[in-house]
Amino acid sequence: MRICITGGLGVIGSWITRAIIRKGMRPVVLSRNKDFSLLPDCVGAFDYFPCDIQDSELINKIFMREKIERLIHAAAITMALSERDPVEAVRVNDVGTATVMNAAGKQNLERVVFLSSGSIYDQWSKSAADRKIRIDENFPIRPIHISRITKVCAEEIGRYFSRRYGFQFVAIRSSTMYGPGKLRHHGSMAIHSLLIENAIQGLPTKVSQGGDQEDDIIYAADIAEGVVSACFCEKLSYDVYNIASGKAITLLEFADAVRTVFPFARMEIGAGKNYLGTGLVTDRVFDISRAHQDLDFRPKYDTLSAIDNYRSMLELFESKRRVGL
């Protein structure tokens, strides 16, 4: 089966590419920028095409020439870049999605998996903030930031083209993600990655508040496994699935796990809620029973094993960089 991944060199996209390669397949990867820094262990095992997802002619040509059967659409502008240029975010995340979905239909693809976001759920309401919420796929949607608004629009765009052409469409909504590359791409939003990477480098980390906030966090490799399962599973009963750990952990508990792996880590975490300073103070956990039932999804990594794998991957990336790969 021939699989294409848009954004297949990104923070989550690179793990998706890696997961498909480990299945013995050679995926087609589309990305505007040729940056293999998150996939140095997989160079030569995938076919890369420089491509803007708004380029309809090129995308149709690639899908047809490479005989693409299924698509994983992970290309998007990050939240930080979206806030700086919301119009460009709409162009890339929504117009680009429409372009890709239209090409998928015209080239008779069987299935499209879209990487949405669990942050589109309504977590800012007073009722939600008063208690720890459990989020299933029917939880009310109310995105606040433009990047999340574009995710909601992109889901509906995918459903429209699915009805128009008849291909299967499924959206994956993931909880808070951490993994190699997120700190570089997401900056101050990547608190968990910051704690790990500063510990690796022997740098101190101070977070003034939020140590008691509970969140459902998931390692990027586990999100990739959920996405790949949605791509290959025999039957999809729904068009949206939560992919998360299904457990809540506080930032203080996560910091303790980092200290277990890196005993000399210097971290100072303030008490209270809202470690990102964004107004989001909800304690939350995601319901992943739908993904467990249909996709046979079970997170592989607990917090300690994820932190240890994070370290191993950064060491691998650095060793490949030193030899020029």
C-alpha positions as CSV (number, residue, x, y, z in Angstrom):
1,M,0.0,0.0,0.0
2,R,1.3,3.4,-1.0
3,I,1.0,6.0,1.8
4,C,1.6,9.8,1.6
5,I,2.3,12.0,4.6
6,T,2.0,15.8,4.4
7,G,4.1,17.5,7.0
8,G,6.0,14.2,7.4
9,L,9.2,15.9,8.5
10,G,7.5,17.7,11.4
11,V,7.4,17.0,15.2
12,I,4.6,14.4,14.9
13,G,4.9,13.9,11.2
14,S,8.4,12.5,11.6
15,W,7.2,9.9,14.1
16,I,4.4,9.0,11.7
17,T,6.9,8.6,8.9
18,R,9.1,6.5,11.1
19,A,6.2,4.3,12.2
20,I,5.2,3.5,8.6
21,I,8.8,2.7,7.7
22,R,9.0,0.3,10.6
23,K,6.0,-1.5,9.0
24,G,8.2,-2.3,6.0
25,M,6.7,0.4,3.8
26,R,8.3,3.3,1.9
27,P,6.1,6.3,2.4
28,V,5.9,9.5,0.3
29,V,6.6,12.6,2.4
30,L,5.6,16.1,1.4
31,S,7.0,19.2,3.1
32,R,7.8,22.7,2.1
33,N,11.2,22.6,3.8
34,K,13.8,19.9,3.4
35,D,14.7,19.4,7.0
36,F,15.5,15.8,7.9
37,S,16.8,16.7,11.4
38,L,14.0,14.8,13.1
39,L,14.4,11.7,10.8
40,P,18.2,11.2,10.5
41,D,17.7,7.5,11.2
42,C,15.3,7.1,8.3
43,V,17.1,9.0,5.5
44,G,16.9,7.0,2.3
45,A,13.9,5.0,3.5
46,F,11.2,7.4,2.2
47,D,10.5,9.4,-0.9
48,Y,10.6,13.2,-0.3
49,F,9.0,15.8,-2.4
50,P,9.3,19.5,-1.7
51,C,5.7,20.7,-1.9
52,D,3.4,23.5,-0.7
53,I,0.0,21.9,0.1
54,Q,-1.7,24.8,-1.6
55,D,-0.1,23.7,-4.9
56,S,-3.0,21.8,-6.4
57,E,-1.3,20.9,-9.7
58,L,1.8,19.4,-8.0
59,I,-0.2,17.5,-5.4
60,N,-2.4,15.9,-8.0
61,K,0.7,15.0,-10.0
62,I,2.4,13.4,-7.0
63,F,-0.7,11.4,-6.0
64,M,-1.1,10.1,-9.5
65,R,2.5,9.4,-10.3
66,E,3.2,7.7,-7.0
67,K,-0.1,5.8,-7.0
68,I,-1.0,7.0,-3.6
69,E,-3.8,5.0,-1.9
70,R,-4.1,6.5,1.6
71,L,-3.1,9.9,2.9
72,I,-2.1,11.2,6.4
73,H,-2.5,15.0,6.5
74,A,-0.3,16.4,9.2
75,A,0.9,19.6,7.6
76,A,0.0,22.8,9.5
77,I,1.3,26.1,10.8
78,T,2.1,25.9,14.5
79,M,0.1,27.9,17.1
80,A,2.9,30.5,17.6
81,L,3.2,31.2,13.9
82,S,-0.6,31.3,13.6
83,E,-0.9,34.0,16.1
84,R,1.8,36.1,14.4
85,D,0.1,35.7,11.0
86,P,-3.5,34.4,11.3
87,V,-4.3,35.0,7.6
88,E,-1.5,32.8,6.6
89,A,-2.7,30.2,9.1
90,V,-6.0,30.1,7.4
91,R,-4.4,29.9,4.0
92,V,-2.2,27.0,4.9
93,N,-4.3,25.1,7.4
94,D,-7.7,25.5,5.7
95,V,-7.1,26.4,2.0
96,G,-4.2,23.9,2.0
97,T,-6.4,21.2,3.5
98,A,-9.1,21.8,0.9
99,T,-6.5,21.5,-1.8
100,V,-5.2,18.2,-0.4
101,M,-8.7,16.8,0.2
102,N,-9.8,17.7,-3.4
103,A,-6.7,16.0,-4.8
104,A,-7.4,13.0,-2.6
105,G,-10.9,12.8,-4.2
106,K,-9.8,13.4,-7.7
107,Q,-7.1,10.7,-7.5
108,N,-9.4,8.2,-5.9
109,L,-7.7,7.7,-2.6
110,E,-9.3,5.3,-0.2
111,R,-8.8,7.0,3.1
112,V,-7.5,10.3,4.6
113,V,-6.4,10.7,8.2
114,F,-6.3,14.2,9.4
115,L,-4.2,15.3,12.4
116,S,-6.6,17.6,14.3
117,S,-6.1,18.7,18.0
118,G,-7.7,18.0,21.3
119,S,-7.4,21.7,22.2
120,I,-10.5,22.5,20.1
121,Y,-12.7,21.2,22.9
122,D,-14.4,23.8,25.2
123,Q,-12.1,23.9,28.2
124,W,-12.5,27.6,29.0
125,S,-16.2,27.6,30.3
126,K,-16.9,28.2,33.9
127,S,-18.4,24.8,34.3
128,A,-15.3,23.1,32.9
129,A,-12.9,25.2,35.1
130,D,-14.7,24.2,38.3
131,R,-13.7,20.6,38.1
132,K,-11.5,18.1,36.3
133,I,-13.2,17.3,33.1
134,R,-13.2,14.1,31.1
135,I,-13.2,14.7,27.4
136,D,-14.8,12.3,25.0
137,E,-15.3,12.9,21.3
138,N,-18.8,14.4,21.9
139,F,-17.5,17.0,24.3
140,P,-18.5,20.6,23.2
141,I,-16.1,22.3,20.8
142,R,-15.1,25.9,21.3
143,P,-11.7,26.8,19.9
144,I,-10.1,30.1,21.1
145,H,-6.9,30.5,19.2
146,I,-6.7,30.9,15.4
147,S,-4.7,27.7,14.9
148,R,-7.4,25.7,16.7
149,I,-10.2,27.4,14.8
150,T,-8.5,26.4,11.6
151,K,-8.4,22.8,12.9
152,V,-12.2,22.8,13.4
153,C,-12.6,24.2,9.9
154,A,-10.2,21.7,8.4
155,E,-12.2,18.8,10.0
156,E,-15.4,20.0,8.3
157,I,-13.5,20.6,5.0
158,G,-12.4,17.0,5.2
159,R,-15.9,15.7,5.9
160,Y,-17.2,17.8,2.9
161,F,-14.8,16.3,0.4
162,S,-15.3,12.9,1.9
163,R,-19.0,13.2,1.1
164,R,-18.3,14.7,-2.3
165,Y,-15.9,12.0,-3.5
166,G,-16.6,9.0,-1.3
167,F,-13.3,8.4,0.4
168,Q,-13.1,7.6,4.1
169,F,-12.1,10.6,6.3
170,V,-11.1,10.4,10.0
171,A,-9.8,13.1,12.3
172,I,-7.4,12.4,15.2
173,R,-7.6,14.8,18.2
174,S,-4.6,14.4,20.4
175,S,-4.0,15.7,24.0
176,T,-1.0,17.7,25.0
177,M,2.1,16.3,23.1
178,Y,5.8,16.3,24.0
179,G,8.7,14.9,22.1
180,P,11.9,15.8,20.3
181,G,11.5,18.9,18.1
182,K,8.5,20.4,20.0
183,L,10.7,22.9,21.9
184,R,12.2,24.2,18.8
185,H,9.0,24.4,16.9
186,H,6.6,25.5,19.7
187,G,8.8,27.5,22.0
188,S,7.2,28.5,25.4
189,M,4.2,26.2,24.8
190,A,6.5,23.2,25.1
191,I,6.9,23.1,28.9
192,H,7.3,19.4,29.2
193,S,9.9,19.2,26.5
194,L,11.7,22.2,28.1
195,L,12.0,20.3,31.4
196,I,13.5,17.3,29.7
197,E,15.9,19.1,27.4
198,N,17.2,21.5,30.1
199,A,17.8,18.4,32.3
200,I,19.8,16.8,29.5
201,Q,21.9,19.9,29.0
202,G,22.4,20.5,32.7
203,L,20.4,23.8,32.6
204,P,18.1,25.0,35.4
205,T,14.4,25.4,34.7
206,K,12.0,27.7,36.6
207,V,8.2,27.6,36.0
208,S,6.6,30.2,38.3
209,Q,3.2,28.6,38.6
210,G,1.1,25.6,37.5
211,G,2.7,22.7,39.3
212,D,-0.7,21.4,40.5
213,Q,-2.5,21.5,37.2
214,E,-3.4,18.1,35.9
215,D,-3.2,17.4,32.2
216,D,-3.4,14.4,29.9
217,I,0.0,14.4,28.2
218,I,1.2,12.0,25.5
219,Y,4.5,11.2,23.9
220,A,4.7,12.0,20.2
221,A,5.6,8.4,19.3
222,D,2.3,7.2,20.8
223,I,0.3,9.8,18.8
224,A,2.0,8.5,15.7
225,E,0.9,4.9,16.5
226,G,-2.7,6.0,16.9
227,V,-2.6,7.9,13.6
228,V,-1.0,4.9,11.8
229,S,-3.6,2.6,13.3
230,A,-6.4,4.9,12.0
231,C,-4.7,4.7,8.6
232,F,-4.5,0.9,8.4
233,C,-7.3,-0.5,10.5
234,E,-9.9,-2.5,8.6
235,K,-13.0,-0.6,9.8
236,L,-13.6,2.9,11.1
237,S,-16.8,3.2,13.1
238,Y,-16.4,6.9,13.6
239,D,-14.9,9.9,11.8
240,V,-13.1,11.2,14.9
241,Y,-11.0,9.6,17.6
242,N,-9.2,11.0,20.7
243,I,-5.6,9.9,21.0
244,A,-4.2,10.5,24.5
245,S,-2.7,8.7,27.5
246,G,-6.1,8.5,29.2
247,K,-4.5,9.6,32.5
248,A,-3.9,12.8,34.2
249,I,-0.5,14.0,35.6
250,T,0.5,17.2,37.3
251,L,3.5,19.2,36.2
252,L,5.1,18.6,39.6
253,E,4.6,14.8,39.0
254,F,6.1,15.1,35.6
255,A,9.1,17.0,37.0
256,D,9.6,14.2,39.6
257,A,9.7,11.7,36.7
258,V,12.4,13.9,34.9
259,R,14.4,13.8,38.2
260,T,14.1,10.0,38.3
261,V,15.8,9.8,34.8
262,F,18.1,12.8,35.4
263,P,18.9,12.9,39.2
264,F,20.8,16.1,39.0
265,A,18.1,18.0,37.1
266,R,17.6,21.5,38.6
267,M,13.9,22.4,38.4
268,E,11.8,24.9,40.3
269,I,8.1,24.5,39.8
270,G,5.6,26.9,41.4
271,A,2.3,25.7,42.9
272,G,-1.2,26.4,41.6
273,K,-2.6,26.2,38.1
274,N,-2.1,27.6,34.6
275,Y,1.5,26.8,33.9
276,L,1.3,28.2,30.4
277,G,-0.2,31.5,31.5
278,T,-2.9,31.3,28.9
279,G,-6.0,31.3,31.1
280,L,-6.5,27.6,30.6
281,V,-6.7,26.2,34.2
282,T,-8.8,23.1,33.6
283,D,-7.7,19.8,35.0
284,R,-8.5,17.4,32.2
285,V,-8.2,13.8,31.0
286,F,-9.2,12.4,27.7
287,D,-11.5,9.4,27.1
288,I,-9.8,7.1,24.7
289,S,-12.2,4.2,24.8
290,R,-13.3,4.7,21.2
291,A,-9.7,4.5,20.0
292,H,-9.1,1.5,22.2
293,Q,-12.1,-0.3,20.8
294,D,-11.8,0.5,17.1
295,L,-8.1,1.2,16.6
296,D,-6.7,-1.2,19.2
297,F,-4.8,1.8,20.5
298,R,-2.9,1.5,23.8
299,P,-0.2,4.0,24.7
300,K,3.2,2.2,24.6
301,Y,5.0,4.8,26.8
302,D,4.5,5.7,30.4
303,T,6.1,8.9,31.6
304,L,9.4,7.4,32.6
305,S,9.9,5.3,29.4
306,A,8.9,8.3,27.3
307,I,11.5,10.5,29.0
308,D,14.2,7.9,28.5
309,N,13.3,7.4,24.9
310,Y,13.3,11.2,24.4
311,R,16.9,11.2,25.6
312,S,17.8,8.3,23.4
313,M,16.4,9.9,20.3
314,L,18.2,13.2,21.0
315,E,21.4,11.2,21.4
316,L,20.7,9.5,18.1
317,F,20.0,12.8,16.3
318,E,23.3,14.3,17.6
319,S,25.3,11.2,16.6
320,K,23.9,11.4,13.1
321,R,24.5,15.1,12.9
322,R,28.2,14.7,13.9
323,V,28.8,12.2,11.0
324,G,26.9,14.5,8.6
325,L,23.7,12.5,8.1
